[in-house]
Amino acid sequence: SAFFNFQSLLLVILLLICTCTYVRSVMPTLVDRNKQGFLGLFWKCARIGERLSPYVSLACIAMAITMLVR
């Protein structure tokens, strides 16, 4: 049902980026060995989380505020 609600879709994408970045920081070989195919999506999310971390964290804070206000 997250695909039909834009705010829920953004939340799922942010959580995926944050989770992949954390998993890569703890166990880099788990994410780095799958750079192509469907599992390459997790590697790309980890790279987005590493390179754009200030923007991702601001987006997480904004999402938290909107969830609390709502």
All heavy atoms as TSV, in Angstrom:
chain	resi	resn	atom	element	x	y	z
A	1	SER	N	N	0.802	-1.194	0.000
A	1	SER	CA	C	0.000	0.000	0.000
A	1	SER	C	C	0.852	1.268	0.000
A	1	SER	O	O	0.334	2.348	-0.141
A	1	SER	CB	C	-0.936	-0.009	1.194
A	1	SER	OG	O	-0.190	0.095	2.381
A	2	ALA	N	N	2.160	1.116	0.181
A	2	ALA	CA	C	3.036	2.291	0.181
A	2	ALA	C	C	3.188	2.873	-1.216
A	2	ALA	O	O	3.579	4.021	-1.360
A	2	ALA	CB	C	4.398	1.921	0.742
A	3	PHE	N	N	2.888	2.110	-2.227
A	3	PHE	CA	C	3.038	2.599	-3.595
A	3	PHE	C	C	1.913	3.559	-3.990
A	3	PHE	O	O	2.058	4.321	-4.923
A	3	PHE	CB	C	3.090	1.439	-4.583
A	3	PHE	CG	C	4.286	0.572	-4.383
A	3	PHE	CD1	C	4.139	-0.739	-3.969
A	3	PHE	CD2	C	5.564	1.061	-4.584
A	3	PHE	CE1	C	5.241	-1.549	-3.786
A	3	PHE	CE2	C	6.671	0.268	-4.401
A	3	PHE	CZ	C	6.512	-1.042	-3.997
A	4	PHE	N	N	0.808	3.510	-3.287
A	4	PHE	CA	C	-0.326	4.351	-3.628
A	4	PHE	C	C	-0.344	5.666	-2.850
A	4	PHE	O	O	-1.095	6.559	-3.185
A	4	PHE	CB	C	-1.628	3.598	-3.396
A	4	PHE	CG	C	-1.730	2.361	-4.244
A	4	PHE	CD1	C	-1.774	1.115	-3.656
A	4	PHE	CD2	C	-1.756	2.457	-5.618
A	4	PHE	CE1	C	-1.855	-0.023	-4.436
A	4	PHE	CE2	C	-1.836	1.316	-6.402
A	4	PHE	CZ	C	-1.881	0.083	-5.813
A	5	ASN	N	N	0.459	5.768	-1.797
A	5	ASN	CA	C	0.538	6.971	-0.991
A	5	ASN	C	C	1.945	7.543	-1.158
A	5	ASN	O	O	2.932	6.892	-0.836
A	5	ASN	CB	C	0.259	6.636	0.468
A	5	ASN	CG	C	0.151	7.859	1.331
A	5	ASN	OD1	O	0.413	8.973	0.883
A	5	ASN	ND2	N	-0.229	7.659	2.576
A	6	PHE	N	N	2.054	8.769	-1.641
A	6	PHE	CA	C	3.358	9.357	-1.959
A	6	PHE	C	C	4.221	9.524	-0.722
A	6	PHE	O	O	5.418	9.250	-0.752
A	6	PHE	CB	C	3.172	10.699	-2.666
A	6	PHE	CG	C	4.459	11.302	-3.126
A	6	PHE	CD1	C	5.186	10.722	-4.148
A	6	PHE	CD2	C	4.952	12.446	-2.525
A	6	PHE	CE1	C	6.386	11.264	-4.573
A	6	PHE	CE2	C	6.141	13.001	-2.944
A	6	PHE	CZ	C	6.860	12.410	-3.973
A	7	GLN	N	N	3.626	9.924	0.395
A	7	GLN	CA	C	4.404	10.104	1.622
A	7	GLN	C	C	4.934	8.757	2.129
A	7	GLN	O	O	6.074	8.671	2.581
A	7	GLN	CB	C	3.544	10.762	2.693
A	7	GLN	CG	C	4.326	11.099	3.942
A	7	GLN	CD	C	3.483	11.843	4.952
A	7	GLN	OE1	O	2.287	12.026	4.762
A	7	GLN	NE2	N	4.102	12.273	6.020
A	8	SER	N	N	4.157	7.726	2.029
A	8	SER	CA	C	4.622	6.401	2.448
A	8	SER	C	C	5.714	5.886	1.528
A	8	SER	O	O	6.664	5.232	1.983
A	8	SER	CB	C	3.457	5.417	2.473
A	8	SER	OG	O	2.500	5.815	3.410
A	9	LEU	N	N	5.596	6.174	0.246
A	9	LEU	CA	C	6.638	5.772	-0.698
A	9	LEU	C	C	7.950	6.474	-0.382
A	9	LEU	O	O	9.019	5.848	-0.388
A	9	LEU	CB	C	6.198	6.079	-2.128
A	9	LEU	CG	C	7.196	5.734	-3.230
A	9	LEU	CD1	C	7.418	4.228	-3.294
A	9	LEU	CD2	C	6.718	6.257	-4.556
A	10	LEU	N	N	7.902	7.775	-0.083
A	10	LEU	CA	C	9.113	8.496	0.298
A	10	LEU	C	C	9.712	7.935	1.582
A	10	LEU	O	O	10.929	7.828	1.712
A	10	LEU	CB	C	8.810	9.980	0.474
A	10	LEU	CG	C	8.627	10.782	-0.796
A	10	LEU	CD1	C	8.281	12.223	-0.436
A	10	LEU	CD2	C	9.854	10.733	-1.662
A	11	LEU	N	N	8.868	7.563	2.528
A	11	LEU	CA	C	9.346	6.978	3.773
A	11	LEU	C	C	10.055	5.653	3.528
A	11	LEU	O	O	11.125	5.398	4.084
A	11	LEU	CB	C	8.184	6.800	4.744
A	11	LEU	CG	C	8.533	6.230	6.100
A	11	LEU	CD1	C	9.412	7.203	6.877
A	11	LEU	CD2	C	7.272	5.916	6.874
A	12	VAL	N	N	9.495	4.824	2.682
A	12	VAL	CA	C	10.112	3.537	2.363
A	12	VAL	C	C	11.454	3.743	1.666
A	12	VAL	O	O	12.441	3.063	1.983
A	12	VAL	CB	C	9.155	2.678	1.501
A	12	VAL	CG1	C	9.864	1.482	0.915
A	12	VAL	CG2	C	7.954	2.255	2.315
A	13	ILE	N	N	11.536	4.695	0.761
A	13	ILE	CA	C	12.794	4.961	0.057
A	13	ILE	C	C	13.847	5.485	1.024
A	13	ILE	O	O	15.010	5.055	0.991
A	13	ILE	CB	C	12.551	5.937	-1.108
A	13	ILE	CG1	C	11.738	5.254	-2.205
A	13	ILE	CG2	C	13.876	6.454	-1.678
A	13	ILE	CD1	C	11.256	6.180	-3.287
A	14	LEU	N	N	13.465	6.395	1.906
A	14	LEU	CA	C	14.418	6.912	2.894
A	14	LEU	C	C	14.903	5.821	3.835
A	14	LEU	O	O	16.095	5.748	4.158
A	14	LEU	CB	C	13.777	8.042	3.696
A	14	LEU	CG	C	13.736	9.404	3.039
A	14	LEU	CD1	C	12.928	10.365	3.884
A	14	LEU	CD2	C	15.133	9.935	2.820
A	15	LEU	N	N	14.008	4.977	4.287
A	15	LEU	CA	C	14.413	3.885	5.164
A	15	LEU	C	C	15.311	2.888	4.437
A	15	LEU	O	O	16.260	2.349	5.028
A	15	LEU	CB	C	13.187	3.172	5.734
A	15	LEU	CG	C	12.405	3.953	6.776
A	15	LEU	CD1	C	11.143	3.202	7.152
A	15	LEU	CD2	C	13.249	4.215	7.997
A	16	LEU	N	N	15.055	2.646	3.168
A	16	LEU	CA	C	15.907	1.753	2.385
A	16	LEU	C	C	17.312	2.332	2.246
A	16	LEU	O	O	18.308	1.621	2.425
A	16	LEU	CB	C	15.292	1.509	1.011
A	16	LEU	CG	C	16.078	0.600	0.071
A	16	LEU	CD1	C	16.093	-0.820	0.611
A	16	LEU	CD2	C	15.481	0.643	-1.314
A	17	ILE	N	N	17.398	3.622	1.958
A	17	ILE	CA	C	18.708	4.271	1.823
A	17	ILE	C	C	19.466	4.224	3.142
A	17	ILE	O	O	20.654	3.875	3.178
A	17	ILE	CB	C	18.532	5.718	1.318
A	17	ILE	CG1	C	18.090	5.717	-0.145
A	17	ILE	CG2	C	19.829	6.509	1.468
A	17	ILE	CD1	C	17.692	7.083	-0.658
A	18	CYS	N	N	18.800	4.564	4.229
A	18	CYS	CA	C	19.468	4.567	5.534
A	18	CYS	C	C	19.896	3.162	5.960
A	18	CYS	O	O	20.995	2.970	6.493
A	18	CYS	CB	C	18.553	5.177	6.583
A	18	CYS	SG	S	18.243	6.924	6.343
A	19	THR	N	N	19.050	2.174	5.709
A	19	THR	CA	C	19.380	0.805	6.082
A	19	THR	C	C	20.550	0.273	5.267
A	19	THR	O	O	21.462	-0.359	5.821
A	19	THR	CB	C	18.154	-0.105	5.891
A	19	THR	OG1	O	17.078	0.422	6.657
A	19	THR	CG2	C	18.450	-1.522	6.304
A	20	CYS	N	N	20.557	0.523	3.969
A	20	CYS	CA	C	21.651	0.053	3.123
A	20	CYS	C	C	22.971	0.720	3.492
A	20	CYS	O	O	24.024	0.075	3.497
A	20	CYS	CB	C	21.334	0.304	1.652
A	20	CYS	SG	S	20.015	-0.722	1.016
A	21	THR	N	N	22.915	1.997	3.831
A	21	THR	CA	C	24.125	2.699	4.243
A	21	THR	C	C	24.666	2.137	5.548
A	21	THR	O	O	25.871	1.945	5.707
A	21	THR	CB	C	23.844	4.204	4.391
A	21	THR	OG1	O	23.288	4.680	3.166
A	21	THR	CG2	C	25.106	4.976	4.693
A	22	TYR	N	N	23.789	1.841	6.484
A	22	TYR	CA	C	24.219	1.268	7.758
A	22	TYR	C	C	24.804	-0.128	7.570
A	22	TYR	O	O	25.855	-0.449	8.139
A	22	TYR	CB	C	23.054	1.228	8.743
A	22	TYR	CG	C	23.422	0.553	10.033
A	22	TYR	CD1	C	24.222	1.201	10.962
A	22	TYR	CD2	C	22.994	-0.741	10.323
A	22	TYR	CE1	C	24.583	0.583	12.140
A	22	TYR	CE2	C	23.346	-1.364	11.495
A	22	TYR	CZ	C	24.137	-0.699	12.409
A	22	TYR	OH	O	24.493	-1.323	13.568
A	23	VAL	N	N	24.136	-0.948	6.779
A	23	VAL	CA	C	24.631	-2.314	6.549
A	23	VAL	C	C	25.989	-2.275	5.858
A	23	VAL	O	O	26.885	-3.047	6.199
A	23	VAL	CB	C	23.610	-3.134	5.735
A	23	VAL	CG1	C	24.203	-4.434	5.241
A	23	VAL	CG2	C	22.374	-3.400	6.566
A	24	ARG	N	N	26.180	-1.343	4.936
A	24	ARG	CA	C	27.471	-1.232	4.257
A	24	ARG	C	C	28.563	-0.764	5.214
A	24	ARG	O	O	29.708	-1.163	5.092
A	24	ARG	CB	C	27.398	-0.288	3.068
A	24	ARG	CG	C	28.681	-0.314	2.257
A	24	ARG	CD	C	28.547	0.432	0.951
A	24	ARG	NE	N	29.698	0.206	0.109
A	24	ARG	CZ	C	30.839	0.892	0.221
A	24	ARG	NH1	N	30.959	1.815	1.126
A	24	ARG	NH2	N	31.845	0.620	-0.576
A	25	SER	N	N	28.224	0.069	6.189
A	25	SER	CA	C	29.238	0.513	7.139
A	25	SER	C	C	29.621	-0.596	8.112
A	25	SER	O	O	30.754	-0.653	8.572
A	25	SER	CB	C	28.757	1.739	7.910
A	25	SER	OG	O	27.718	1.404	8.793
A	26	VAL	N	N	28.690	-1.492	8.409
A	26	VAL	CA	C	28.975	-2.589	9.336
A	26	VAL	C	C	29.628	-3.763	8.618
A	26	VAL	O	O	30.638	-4.307	9.094
A	26	VAL	CB	C	27.672	-3.039	10.041
A	26	VAL	CG1	C	27.916	-4.264	10.893
A	26	VAL	CG2	C	27.120	-1.909	10.881
A	27	MET	N	N	29.072	-4.166	7.478
A	27	MET	CA	C	29.590	-5.295	6.708
A	27	MET	C	C	29.720	-4.901	5.243
A	27	MET	O	O	28.811	-5.160	4.449
A	27	MET	CB	C	28.648	-6.494	6.833
A	27	MET	CG	C	28.546	-7.073	8.208
A	27	MET	SD	S	27.416	-8.460	8.295
A	27	MET	CE	C	25.842	-7.667	8.072
A	28	PRO	N	N	30.812	-4.265	4.868
A	28	PRO	CA	C	30.921	-3.760	3.488
A	28	PRO	C	C	30.953	-4.860	2.423
A	28	PRO	O	O	30.486	-4.644	1.311
A	28	PRO	CB	C	32.211	-2.963	3.490
A	28	PRO	CG	C	32.892	-3.240	4.759
A	28	PRO	CD	C	31.937	-3.884	5.686
A	29	THR	N	N	31.463	-6.029	2.755
A	29	THR	CA	C	31.538	-7.088	1.741
A	29	THR	C	C	30.156	-7.604	1.357
A	29	THR	O	O	29.969	-8.089	0.239
A	29	THR	CB	C	32.390	-8.262	2.238
A	29	THR	OG1	O	31.837	-8.757	3.469
A	29	THR	CG2	C	33.819	-7.834	2.475
A	30	LEU	N	N	29.199	-7.503	2.261
A	30	LEU	CA	C	27.849	-7.984	1.976
A	30	LEU	C	C	27.185	-7.166	0.877
A	30	LEU	O	O	26.505	-7.705	0.002
A	30	LEU	CB	C	27.002	-7.935	3.247
A	30	LEU	CG	C	25.588	-8.481	3.148
A	30	LEU	CD1	C	25.625	-9.977	2.910
A	30	LEU	CD2	C	24.817	-8.149	4.391
A	31	VAL	N	N	27.407	-5.865	0.878
A	31	VAL	CA	C	26.780	-4.988	-0.108
A	31	VAL	C	C	27.644	-4.838	-1.352
A	31	VAL	O	O	27.130	-4.764	-2.469
A	31	VAL	CB	C	26.476	-3.607	0.530
A	31	VAL	CG1	C	25.859	-2.670	-0.472
A	31	VAL	CG2	C	25.561	-3.762	1.731
A	32	ASP	N	N	28.963	-4.810	-1.180
A	32	ASP	CA	C	29.861	-4.538	-2.303
A	32	ASP	C	C	29.958	-5.669	-3.321
A	32	ASP	O	O	30.299	-5.435	-4.468
A	32	ASP	CB	C	31.264	-4.213	-1.787
A	32	ASP	CG	C	31.329	-2.829	-1.185
A	32	ASP	OD1	O	30.407	-2.033	-1.434
A	32	ASP	OD2	O	32.295	-2.548	-0.460
A	33	ARG	N	N	29.661	-6.887	-2.914
A	33	ARG	CA	C	29.798	-7.992	-3.872
A	33	ARG	C	C	28.663	-8.045	-4.878
A	33	ARG	O	O	28.750	-8.718	-5.894
A	33	ARG	CB	C	29.922	-9.319	-3.136
A	33	ARG	CG	C	28.689	-9.709	-2.375
A	33	ARG	CD	C	28.870	-11.012	-1.665
A	33	ARG	NE	N	27.746	-11.218	-0.759
A	33	ARG	CZ	C	27.734	-12.102	0.198
A	33	ARG	NH1	N	28.772	-12.871	0.376
A	33	ARG	NH2	N	26.694	-12.228	0.960
A	34	ASN	N	N	27.577	-7.339	-4.618
A	34	ASN	CA	C	26.421	-7.326	-5.516
A	34	ASN	C	C	26.251	-5.927	-6.103
A	34	ASN	O	O	25.415	-5.155	-5.661
A	34	ASN	CB	C	25.150	-7.730	-4.764
A	34	ASN	CG	C	25.220	-9.114	-4.207
A	34	ASN	OD1	O	25.677	-10.021	-4.880
A	34	ASN	ND2	N	24.796	-9.289	-2.982
A	35	LYS	N	N	27.038	-5.606	-7.121
A	35	LYS	CA	C	26.952	-4.283	-7.725
A	35	LYS	C	C	26.095	-4.260	-8.977
A	35	LYS	O	O	25.791	-3.202	-9.500
A	35	LYS	CB	C	28.352	-3.762	-8.064
A	35	LYS	CG	C	29.172	-3.452	-6.843
A	35	LYS	CD	C	30.490	-2.859	-7.222
A	35	LYS	CE	C	31.316	-2.543	-5.991
A	35	LYS	NZ	N	32.600	-1.960	-6.327
A	36	GLN	N	N	25.693	-5.417	-9.455
A	36	GLN	CA	C	24.891	-5.485	-10.669
A	36	GLN	C	C	23.657	-6.332	-10.411
A	36	GLN	O	O	23.613	-7.130	-9.486
A	36	GLN	CB	C	25.699	-6.072	-11.821
A	36	GLN	CG	C	26.871	-5.211	-12.203
A	36	GLN	CD	C	27.735	-5.872	-13.257
A	36	GLN	OE1	O	27.637	-7.067	-13.488
A	36	GLN	NE2	N	28.582	-5.083	-13.878
A	37	GLY	N	N	22.668	-6.150	-11.244
A	37	GLY	CA	C	21.435	-6.911	-11.113
A	37	GLY	C	C	20.496	-6.283	-10.109
A	37	GLY	O	O	20.612	-5.110	-9.742
A	38	PHE	N	N	19.551	-7.094	-9.647
A	38	PHE	CA	C	18.551	-6.586	-8.707
A	38	PHE	C	C	19.168	-6.204	-7.371
A	38	PHE	O	O	18.796	-5.199	-6.767
A	38	PHE	CB	C	17.447	-7.628	-8.492
A	38	PHE	CG	C	16.418	-7.194	-7.486
A	38	PHE	CD1	C	15.509	-6.200	-7.809
A	38	PHE	CD2	C	16.374	-7.755	-6.226
A	38	PHE	CE1	C	14.560	-5.783	-6.885
A	38	PHE	CE2	C	15.432	-7.349	-5.301
A	38	PHE	CZ	C	14.527	-6.361	-5.631
A	39	LEU	N	N	20.128	-6.990	-6.889
A	39	LEU	CA	C	20.766	-6.683	-5.614
A	39	LEU	C	C	21.689	-5.474	-5.709
A	39	LEU	O	O	22.093	-4.925	-4.694
A	39	LEU	CB	C	21.529	-7.898	-5.100
A	39	LEU	CG	C	20.656	-9.104	-4.744
A	39	LEU	CD1	C	21.520	-10.281	-4.334
A	39	LEU	CD2	C	19.669	-8.752	-3.659
A	40	GLY	N	N	21.999	-5.042	-6.916
A	40	GLY	CA	C	22.771	-3.820	-7.098
A	40	GLY	C	C	22.001	-2.590	-6.658
A	40	GLY	O	O	22.599	-1.534	-6.406
A	41	LEU	N	N	20.689	-2.712	-6.548
A	41	LEU	CA	C	19.868	-1.619	-6.045
A	41	LEU	C	C	20.271	-1.248	-4.622
A	41	LEU	O	O	20.324	-0.065	-4.276
A	41	LEU	CB	C	18.391	-2.023	-6.084
A	41	LEU	CG	C	17.391	-1.022	-5.529
A	41	LEU	CD1	C	17.290	0.176	-6.465
A	41	LEU	CD2	C	16.056	-1.678	-5.352
A	42	PHE	N	N	20.618	-2.244	-3.813
A	42	PHE	CA	C	21.036	-1.979	-2.442
A	42	PHE	C	C	22.392	-1.283	-2.405
A	42	PHE	O	O	22.631	-0.425	-1.559
A	42	PHE	CB	C	21.064	-3.274	-1.635
A	42	PHE	CG	C	19.725	-3.956	-1.586
A	42	PHE	CD1	C	19.568	-5.250	-2.060
A	42	PHE	CD2	C	18.612	-3.314	-1.086
A	42	PHE	CE1	C	18.346	-5.877	-2.025
A	42	PHE	CE2	C	17.374	-3.922	-1.051
A	42	PHE	CZ	C	17.245	-5.210	-1.514
A	43	TRP	N	N	23.286	-1.652	-3.316
A	43	TRP	CA	C	24.586	-0.985	-3.409
A	43	TRP	C	C	24.399	0.471	-3.817
A	43	TRP	O	O	25.054	1.363	-3.261
A	43	TRP	CB	C	25.479	-1.719	-4.412
A	43	TRP	CG	C	26.818	-1.084	-4.569
A	43	TRP	CD1	C	27.875	-1.192	-3.724
A	43	TRP	CD2	C	27.240	-0.245	-5.644
A	43	TRP	NE1	N	28.931	-0.470	-4.206
A	43	TRP	CE2	C	28.570	0.131	-5.383
A	43	TRP	CE3	C	26.626	0.228	-6.788
A	43	TRP	CZ2	C	29.282	0.946	-6.236
A	43	TRP	CZ3	C	27.343	1.049	-7.637
A	43	TRP	CH2	C	28.655	1.403	-7.361
A	44	LYS	N	N	23.508	0.716	-4.763
A	44	LYS	CA	C	23.246	2.091	-5.200
A	44	LYS	C	C	22.616	2.915	-4.083
A	44	LYS	O	O	22.938	4.096	-3.917
A	44	LYS	CB	C	22.339	2.084	-6.429
A	44	LYS	CG	C	23.030	1.560	-7.657
A	44	LYS	CD	C	22.094	1.471	-8.825
A	44	LYS	CE	C	22.810	0.815	-9.997
A	44	LYS	NZ	N	21.922	0.571	-11.121
A	45	CYS	N	N	21.726	2.324	-3.318
A	45	CYS	CA	C	21.131	3.043	-2.186
A	45	CYS	C	C	22.182	3.371	-1.131
A	45	CYS	O	O	22.151	4.451	-0.534
A	45	CYS	CB	C	20.010	2.217	-1.562
A	45	CYS	SG	S	18.521	2.151	-2.552
A	46	ALA	N	N	23.122	2.460	-0.913
A	46	ALA	CA	C	24.202	2.723	0.039
A	46	ALA	C	C	25.097	3.853	-0.451
A	46	ALA	O	O	25.529	4.702	0.336
A	46	ALA	CB	C	25.019	1.459	0.271
A	47	ARG	N	N	25.373	3.898	-1.744
A	47	ARG	CA	C	26.183	4.992	-2.295
A	47	ARG	C	C	25.464	6.334	-2.181
A	47	ARG	O	O	26.082	7.355	-1.894
A	47	ARG	CB	C	26.520	4.713	-3.760
A	47	ARG	CG	C	27.397	3.512	-3.982
A	47	ARG	CD	C	28.705	3.618	-3.289
A	47	ARG	NE	N	29.538	4.596	-3.967
A	47	ARG	CZ	C	30.756	4.919	-3.604
A	47	ARG	NH1	N	31.289	4.335	-2.570
A	47	ARG	NH2	N	31.429	5.816	-4.268
A	48	ILE	N	N	24.167	6.339	-2.411
A	48	ILE	CA	C	23.389	7.563	-2.251
A	48	ILE	C	C	23.447	8.027	-0.796
A	48	ILE	O	O	23.633	9.212	-0.515
A	48	ILE	CB	C	21.931	7.350	-2.706
A	48	ILE	CG1	C	21.870	7.177	-4.217
A	48	ILE	CG2	C	21.038	8.491	-2.253
A	48	ILE	CD1	C	20.522	6.729	-4.723
A	49	GLY	N	N	23.312	7.104	0.124
A	49	GLY	CA	C	23.363	7.449	1.543
A	49	GLY	C	C	24.712	7.974	1.976
A	49	GLY	O	O	24.801	8.831	2.855
A	50	GLU	N	N	25.787	7.458	1.373
A	50	GLU	CA	C	27.123	7.929	1.730
A	50	GLU	C	C	27.419	9.295	1.138
A	50	GLU	O	O	27.941	10.172	1.815
A	50	GLU	CB	C	28.175	6.945	1.235
A	50	GLU	CG	C	28.191	5.642	1.975
A	50	GLU	CD	C	29.113	4.637	1.322
A	50	GLU	OE1	O	29.621	4.916	0.226
A	50	GLU	OE2	O	29.308	3.576	1.920
A	51	ARG	N	N	27.101	9.471	-0.103
A	51	ARG	CA	C	27.481	10.707	-0.796
A	51	ARG	C	C	26.540	11.869	-0.508
A	51	ARG	O	O	26.952	13.018	-0.510
A	51	ARG	CB	C	27.543	10.466	-2.297
A	51	ARG	CG	C	28.667	9.518	-2.641
A	51	ARG	CD	C	28.833	9.379	-4.099
A	51	ARG	NE	N	29.928	8.459	-4.379
A	51	ARG	CZ	C	30.568	8.426	-5.508
A	51	ARG	NH1	N	30.224	9.227	-6.483
A	51	ARG	NH2	N	31.541	7.569	-5.679
A	52	LEU	N	N	25.294	11.598	-0.299
A	52	LEU	CA	C	24.317	12.659	-0.053
A	52	LEU	C	C	23.798	12.618	1.378
A	52	LEU	O	O	22.640	12.957	1.633
A	52	LEU	CB	C	23.145	12.525	-1.031
A	52	LEU	CG	C	23.478	12.638	-2.514
A	52	LEU	CD1	C	22.244	12.369	-3.353
A	52	LEU	CD2	C	24.033	14.010	-2.831
A	53	SER	N	N	24.636	12.236	2.327
A	53	SER	CA	C	24.181	12.040	3.707
A	53	SER	C	C	23.582	13.288	4.346
A	53	SER	O	O	22.613	13.160	5.091
A	53	SER	CB	C	25.305	11.476	4.568
A	53	SER	OG	O	26.414	12.328	4.570
A	54	PRO	N	N	24.089	14.512	4.105
A	54	PRO	CA	C	23.408	15.665	4.718
A	54	PRO	C	C	21.980	15.851	4.198
A	54	PRO	O	O	21.066	16.146	4.972
A	54	PRO	CB	C	24.272	16.863	4.329
A	54	PRO	CG	C	25.572	16.317	3.914
A	54	PRO	CD	C	25.322	14.930	3.431
A	55	TYR	N	N	21.796	15.623	2.913
A	55	TYR	CA	C	20.462	15.782	2.335
A	55	TYR	C	C	19.524	14.653	2.770
A	55	TYR	O	O	18.335	14.888	3.003
A	55	TYR	CB	C	20.543	15.841	0.819
A	55	TYR	CG	C	21.381	16.996	0.334
A	55	TYR	CD1	C	22.598	16.790	-0.293
A	55	TYR	CD2	C	20.961	18.302	0.532
A	55	TYR	CE1	C	23.374	17.851	-0.725
A	55	TYR	CE2	C	21.723	19.378	0.104
A	55	TYR	CZ	C	22.936	19.145	-0.530
A	55	TYR	OH	O	23.697	20.188	-0.940
A	56	VAL	N	N	20.058	13.451	2.888
A	56	VAL	CA	C	19.247	12.331	3.342
A	56	VAL	C	C	18.837	12.540	4.790
A	56	VAL	O	O	17.683	12.294	5.170
A	56	VAL	CB	C	20.003	10.994	3.155
A	56	VAL	CG1	C	19.271	9.849	3.812
A	56	VAL	CG2	C	20.209	10.703	1.683
A	57	SER	N	N	19.745	13.027	5.622
A	57	SER	CA	C	19.400	13.262	7.021
A	57	SER	C	C	18.385	14.390	7.162
A	57	SER	O	O	17.479	14.306	7.992
A	57	SER	CB	C	20.656	13.567	7.841
A	57	SER	OG	O	21.268	14.746	7.386
A	58	LEU	N	N	18.507	15.427	6.346
A	58	LEU	CA	C	17.505	16.496	6.365
A	58	LEU	C	C	16.138	15.974	5.908
A	58	LEU	O	O	15.101	16.367	6.457
A	58	LEU	CB	C	17.941	17.664	5.492
A	58	LEU	CG	C	19.072	18.527	6.048
A	58	LEU	CD1	C	19.477	19.575	5.018
A	58	LEU	CD2	C	18.664	19.174	7.342
A	59	ALA	N	N	16.151	15.093	4.920
A	59	ALA	CA	C	14.891	14.504	4.466
A	59	ALA	C	C	14.274	13.617	5.548
A	59	ALA	O	O	13.052	13.615	5.728
A	59	ALA	CB	C	15.113	13.702	3.187
A	60	CYS	N	N	15.108	12.905	6.305
A	60	CYS	CA	C	14.599	12.079	7.405
A	60	CYS	C	C	14.012	12.945	8.508
A	60	CYS	O	O	12.962	12.619	9.084
A	60	CYS	CB	C	15.709	11.198	7.968
A	60	CYS	SG	S	16.187	9.851	6.898
A	61	ILE	N	N	14.670	14.055	8.818
A	61	ILE	CA	C	14.148	14.968	9.834
A	61	ILE	C	C	12.823	15.584	9.372
A	61	ILE	O	O	11.863	15.669	10.150
A	61	ILE	CB	C	15.195	16.052	10.160
A	61	ILE	CG1	C	16.387	15.426	10.890
A	61	ILE	CG2	C	14.592	17.172	10.988
A	61	ILE	CD1	C	17.563	16.338	11.038
A	62	ALA	N	N	12.768	16.001	8.123
A	62	ALA	CA	C	11.529	16.573	7.594
A	62	ALA	C	C	10.403	15.545	7.598
A	62	ALA	O	O	9.249	15.872	7.934
A	62	ALA	CB	C	11.761	17.098	6.176
A	63	MET	N	N	10.726	14.305	7.273
A	63	MET	CA	C	9.707	13.253	7.286
A	63	MET	C	C	9.238	12.975	8.706
A	63	MET	O	O	8.037	12.777	8.951
A	63	MET	CB	C	10.260	11.979	6.657
A	63	MET	CG	C	9.247	10.875	6.516
A	63	MET	SD	S	7.876	11.266	5.440
A	63	MET	CE	C	8.661	11.254	3.861
A	64	ALA	N	N	10.146	13.013	9.670
A	64	ALA	CA	C	9.763	12.796	11.065
A	64	ALA	C	C	8.853	13.916	11.558
A	64	ALA	O	O	7.868	13.652	12.272
A	64	ALA	CB	C	11.008	12.689	11.934
A	65	ILE	N	N	9.165	15.137	11.185
A	65	ILE	CA	C	8.328	16.267	11.612
A	65	ILE	C	C	6.933	16.154	11.004
A	65	ILE	O	O	5.926	16.370	11.693
A	65	ILE	CB	C	9.004	17.595	11.253
A	65	ILE	CG1	C	10.234	17.808	12.141
A	65	ILE	CG2	C	8.050	18.765	11.401
A	65	ILE	CD1	C	11.101	18.970	11.731
A	66	THR	N	N	6.866	15.801	9.727
A	66	THR	CA	C	5.546	15.680	9.102
A	66	THR	C	C	4.746	14.513	9.700
A	66	THR	O	O	3.526	14.602	9.797
A	66	THR	CB	C	5.647	15.498	7.585
A	66	THR	OG1	O	6.431	14.350	7.295
A	66	THR	CG2	C	6.257	16.710	6.934
A	67	MET	N	N	5.440	13.463	10.100
A	67	MET	CA	C	4.734	12.330	10.729
A	67	MET	C	C	4.229	12.707	12.129
A	67	MET	O	O	3.159	12.273	12.535
A	67	MET	CB	C	5.661	11.120	10.822
A	67	MET	CG	C	6.103	10.572	9.484
A	67	MET	SD	S	4.819	9.764	8.579
A	67	MET	CE	C	4.768	8.219	9.416
A	68	LEU	N	N	5.007	13.537	12.850
A	68	LEU	CA	C	4.574	13.948	14.186
A	68	LEU	C	C	3.430	14.950	14.130
A	68	LEU	O	O	2.514	14.906	14.956
A	68	LEU	CB	C	5.756	14.552	14.947
A	68	LEU	CG	C	6.815	13.561	15.415
A	68	LEU	CD1	C	7.986	14.303	16.033
A	68	LEU	CD2	C	6.225	12.578	16.409
A	69	VAL	N	N	3.483	15.845	13.160
A	69	VAL	CA	C	2.430	16.850	13.024
A	69	VAL	C	C	1.138	16.226	12.540
A	69	VAL	O	O	0.043	16.596	12.955
A	69	VAL	CB	C	2.896	17.983	12.071
A	69	VAL	CG1	C	1.768	18.928	11.734
A	69	VAL	CG2	C	4.053	18.726	12.697
A	70	ARG	N	N	1.257	15.272	11.698
A	70	ARG	CA	C	0.101	14.598	11.111
A	70	ARG	C	C	-0.607	13.829	12.126
A	70	ARG	O	O	-1.313	13.561	12.779
A	70	ARG	CB	C	0.593	13.682	10.010
A	70	ARG	CG	C	-0.485	13.056	9.214
A	70	ARG	CD	C	0.129	12.269	8.097
A	70	ARG	NE	N	-0.890	11.615	7.350
A	70	ARG	CZ	C	-0.678	10.545	6.630
A	70	ARG	NH1	N	0.515	10.033	6.561
A	70	ARG	NH2	N	-1.628	10.002	5.948
